[in-house]
Amino acid sequence: MTANFPRIALAGLSIAFSVLVLSGCSSDSSGVGAFDRDQTEADVLPAELQDVASVSPESTRLLAVIDDVEYFAAKAITTGDPCLVAAPEPGDWTVACSPSLPLISSNSGGTKVQLTSIDRLSDADGWHFVADNLAIQEAG
């Protein structure tokens, strides 16, 4: 009976190692594909936002630039929740975070922007994808 103990222990260690390896390779749980790639220079927030935005600097990923507004996906510093950062003119930026997606934010002109984990939205609702995980609904 004791001869089986090393085999059982080895099998247990093998299973535990497999779980650790697989969990290390899994994609981000938010469903935002941009988090699955390495950060590039273009993904870094503008300097005026780096110290005041409540997002983790290494998590930011540029999703799109539309009408001179840079849209970034990011993760909240304290919770790791997905965030959407809109950086138009200096001082006129917005940061919205949510524990789940979709996350919808709007600007003063009424245009809505959605960070989503899905890749299709109803055109009847006026949403149009402008990048992976990013859709816009013009004011209207």
Secondary structure, DSSP 4 states (H G I P E B T S, - for coil): -GGGHHHHHHHHHHHHHHHHHHHHHPPPTT--GGGGS---GGGSPPHHHHTTSSB-GGG-EEEEEETTEEEEEEEBTTT--EEEEEE-STT--EEEE-SSS-EEEE-TTS-EEEE-S-S---GGGTEEEEETTEEEE---
